[in-house]
Amino acid sequence: MMRPSVLVAVGSETLALRLRLMVEAEGGEPVTLRDGASPIAAITVPALTAQVRQHLPDVRVIELADGDDWEGVRGRLATLLAPPAACGPSESDQLSAALSASHLLVVDDSVTYREFLRMELEKLGATITVCGKPEDVLDQLAAGAYDGVLIDLVMPGVDGAELCGRAARMRRDSGKSYVLAVLSSRENKPDLIRSLEAGADLFLGKSQDTVILRAKLGAMLRMRALRR
């Protein structure tokens, strides 16, 4: 990989030598106008700045001043020589994108909580399907394409962890890759461990702030998206 060329244009040979050593230490290649290179930066003094810009109008100039701090000059040089920042979305952007592109199945016998969760997740851009009958969940999973399933832990006649386990086995046998989350108002260690051991990827407390739910669920959906 070629090192970026840096023009050192100063009158003092002693100062020029020191600056060339600095350029090399920062990963650059010190050059002169006679070298025929096209520097990305020039270290110069005010008396020579106009001359440098005449020959190299696009060069980025570090202009030295009396009493300049050497570490300050080195810092400005390092900034100029730093490789451009990588383009692309941040991890936070990817989390939000994964959430907004997801189709989620919400399984809860409480109409009030189902609707609350549906509205909160739809605000984030997700598509939500609700299910109030746990016995219908496996049929819905078999028939539809979901990115995530959120299952209430305690429902009449149904253990949410066991239902999650059946959904996990269906996921494995069918080759699907939906995220499984258990929702609970009983936020204790035994239920958490039981749910995760059954096949859940997440255990989400209903009393938690929806910001936390968003972050945890979005992180799992982001990981799922990256694995595709």
C-alpha positions as CSV (number, residue, x, y, z in Angstrom):
1,M,0.0,0.0,0.0
2,M,1.4,3.4,-1.1
3,R,2.0,5.9,1.6
4,P,0.4,9.3,1.2
5,S,2.8,12.0,-0.1
6,V,3.3,15.1,2.0
7,L,5.2,18.1,0.7
8,V,7.5,19.8,3.2
9,A,8.1,23.3,2.1
10,V,10.1,25.3,4.6
11,G,13.3,27.4,4.2
12,S,15.2,25.9,7.1
13,E,17.0,22.6,6.4
14,T,17.0,21.8,10.2
15,L,13.3,22.4,10.4
16,A,12.6,20.5,7.1
17,L,14.5,17.5,8.4
18,R,12.5,17.4,11.6
19,L,9.3,17.7,9.7
20,R,10.2,15.0,7.2
21,L,10.9,12.7,10.2
22,M,7.5,13.6,11.6
23,V,5.8,12.8,8.3
24,E,7.5,9.4,8.1
25,A,6.6,8.6,11.7
26,E,2.9,9.3,10.9
27,G,3.0,7.0,7.9
28,G,3.5,9.6,5.1
29,E,6.1,10.0,2.4
30,P,7.9,13.4,2.5
31,V,8.4,14.9,-1.0
32,T,9.5,18.1,-2.7
33,L,8.0,19.8,-5.7
34,R,10.9,18.4,-7.7
35,D,9.7,14.8,-7.0
36,G,6.8,15.2,-9.3
37,A,4.4,13.7,-6.7
38,S,0.9,15.0,-6.0
39,P,0.9,15.4,-2.2
40,I,-2.4,15.2,-0.3
41,A,-0.9,17.7,2.3
42,A,1.8,20.2,2.6
43,I,3.6,21.5,5.7
44,T,4.7,25.0,4.9
45,V,5.3,28.5,6.3
46,P,3.2,31.6,5.4
47,A,5.9,33.0,3.1
48,L,5.7,29.9,0.9
49,T,2.0,29.1,1.1
50,A,1.0,31.0,-2.0
51,Q,3.7,29.4,-4.0
52,V,2.6,25.9,-2.8
53,R,-1.0,26.6,-3.7
54,Q,0.0,27.9,-7.1
55,H,1.5,24.6,-8.0
56,L,-0.8,22.4,-6.0
57,P,-4.2,24.2,-5.7
58,D,-6.0,21.1,-4.2
59,V,-3.4,20.3,-1.5
60,R,-4.4,20.5,2.1
61,V,-2.0,22.9,3.8
62,I,-0.6,22.9,7.4
63,E,0.7,26.3,7.9
64,L,3.3,26.7,10.6
65,A,3.3,29.7,12.9
66,D,5.8,31.1,15.4
67,G,5.5,29.2,18.7
68,D,3.7,26.3,17.2
69,D,3.5,23.3,19.5
70,W,5.1,20.2,17.9
71,E,2.5,17.9,19.2
72,G,-0.2,20.2,17.8
73,V,1.4,20.0,14.4
74,R,1.8,16.3,14.7
75,G,-1.9,16.0,15.6
76,R,-3.0,18.1,12.6
77,L,-0.8,16.0,10.3
78,A,-2.2,12.7,11.7
79,T,-5.7,14.0,11.1
80,L,-4.9,14.7,7.4
81,L,-3.2,11.4,6.9
82,A,-6.0,9.3,8.6
83,P,-7.8,7.0,6.2
84,P,-11.4,8.0,5.4
85,A,-14.0,6.6,7.8
86,A,-15.7,3.5,6.7
87,C,-19.0,4.1,5.0
88,G,-22.2,2.3,5.8
89,P,-24.8,2.2,8.5
90,S,-23.9,2.1,12.2
91,E,-24.8,-0.8,14.4
92,S,-27.7,1.4,15.8
93,D,-28.9,2.0,12.3
94,Q,-28.8,-1.7,11.5
95,L,-30.8,-2.4,14.7
96,S,-33.5,0.1,13.8
97,A,-33.6,-1.2,10.2
98,A,-34.0,-4.8,11.3
99,L,-36.9,-3.8,13.6
100,S,-38.6,-1.7,10.9
101,A,-38.3,-4.5,8.4
102,S,-39.6,-7.3,10.7
103,H,-42.9,-9.1,10.8
104,L,-43.6,-10.1,14.4
105,L,-46.2,-12.5,15.9
106,V,-47.4,-11.4,19.3
107,V,-49.1,-14.1,21.4
108,D,-50.9,-12.9,24.6
109,D,-54.3,-13.6,26.0
110,S,-54.6,-10.0,27.3
111,V,-56.2,-7.8,24.6
112,T,-55.0,-4.7,26.4
113,Y,-51.3,-5.8,26.4
114,R,-51.5,-7.2,22.9
115,E,-52.8,-3.8,21.6
116,F,-50.2,-1.9,23.6
117,L,-47.4,-4.0,22.3
118,R,-48.7,-3.8,18.7
119,M,-48.9,0.0,18.8
120,E,-45.4,0.3,20.3
121,L,-43.8,-2.0,17.8
122,E,-45.7,-0.5,14.8
123,K,-44.3,2.9,15.8
124,L,-40.9,1.4,15.1
125,G,-42.0,0.3,11.7
126,A,-42.6,-3.4,12.4
127,T,-45.5,-5.3,10.9
128,I,-47.5,-7.0,13.7
129,T,-49.8,-10.0,13.7
130,V,-51.6,-10.7,17.0
131,C,-52.7,-14.0,18.3
132,G,-55.0,-14.4,21.3
133,K,-55.4,-18.2,21.2
134,P,-52.1,-20.0,22.0
135,E,-53.5,-23.2,20.4
136,D,-53.3,-21.4,17.0
137,V,-49.7,-20.3,17.3
138,L,-48.1,-23.4,15.6
139,D,-50.5,-23.3,12.7
140,Q,-49.8,-19.6,12.2
141,L,-46.0,-20.2,12.3
142,A,-46.4,-23.0,9.8
143,A,-48.4,-20.9,7.4
144,G,-46.7,-17.6,7.7
145,A,-43.2,-16.0,7.4
146,Y,-42.3,-14.3,10.7
147,D,-39.0,-12.7,11.8
148,G,-39.9,-13.0,15.5
149,V,-42.4,-14.4,17.9
150,L,-43.3,-12.9,21.3
151,I,-45.0,-15.3,23.6
152,D,-46.6,-14.5,27.0
153,L,-45.3,-16.8,29.7
154,V,-48.6,-17.1,31.6
155,M,-51.8,-17.8,29.7
156,P,-54.9,-19.7,30.8
157,G,-54.2,-23.5,30.4
158,V,-50.9,-22.8,28.6
159,D,-47.4,-22.6,29.8
160,G,-45.6,-20.1,27.6
161,A,-42.2,-21.7,28.0
162,E,-43.5,-25.0,26.8
163,L,-45.2,-23.3,23.9
164,C,-41.9,-21.6,23.1
165,G,-40.2,-25.0,23.2
166,R,-42.7,-26.4,20.6
167,A,-42.1,-23.3,18.4
168,A,-38.3,-23.8,18.8
169,R,-38.6,-27.4,17.6
170,M,-40.7,-26.3,14.7
171,R,-38.1,-23.7,13.8
172,R,-35.4,-26.3,13.9
173,D,-37.3,-28.9,11.9
174,S,-38.6,-26.4,9.3
175,G,-35.3,-24.6,8.8
176,K,-37.0,-21.2,9.6
177,S,-35.0,-18.6,11.6
178,Y,-37.5,-16.5,13.6
179,V,-36.4,-15.0,16.9
180,L,-38.3,-16.4,19.9
181,A,-39.0,-14.2,22.9
182,V,-40.9,-14.9,26.1
183,L,-42.8,-12.1,27.7
184,S,-43.5,-12.1,31.4
185,S,-44.7,-10.0,34.3
186,R,-43.0,-12.6,36.6
187,E,-39.4,-11.4,36.1
188,N,-37.6,-14.0,38.2
189,K,-34.5,-16.2,37.6
190,P,-36.3,-19.6,37.4
191,D,-38.7,-18.4,34.7
192,L,-35.9,-16.8,32.8
193,I,-33.7,-19.9,32.9
194,R,-36.7,-22.2,32.1
195,S,-37.7,-20.1,29.1
196,L,-34.2,-19.9,27.7
197,E,-33.6,-23.6,28.1
198,A,-36.9,-24.3,26.4
199,G,-35.7,-22.5,23.3
200,A,-36.3,-18.8,23.8
201,D,-33.7,-16.3,22.5
202,L,-34.9,-13.5,24.8
203,F,-36.7,-13.2,28.1
204,L,-38.5,-9.8,28.2
205,G,-40.1,-8.3,31.4
206,K,-43.4,-6.7,30.8
207,S,-42.6,-4.0,33.4
208,Q,-39.5,-3.0,31.5
209,D,-39.4,0.3,29.6
210,T,-40.3,-0.2,26.0
211,V,-36.9,1.3,25.1
212,I,-35.2,-1.7,26.6
213,L,-37.6,-4.1,24.8
214,R,-36.8,-2.3,21.6
215,A,-33.0,-2.6,22.2
216,K,-33.0,-6.2,23.1
217,L,-35.4,-7.4,20.4
218,G,-33.8,-5.2,17.8
219,A,-30.3,-6.6,18.7
220,M,-31.6,-10.2,18.1
221,L,-33.2,-9.2,14.8
222,R,-30.0,-7.4,13.7
223,M,-28.0,-10.6,14.4
224,R,-30.5,-12.6,12.5
225,A,-30.3,-10.2,9.5
226,L,-26.5,-10.4,9.5
227,R,-26.6,-14.2,9.4
228,R,-28.6,-14.3,6.2
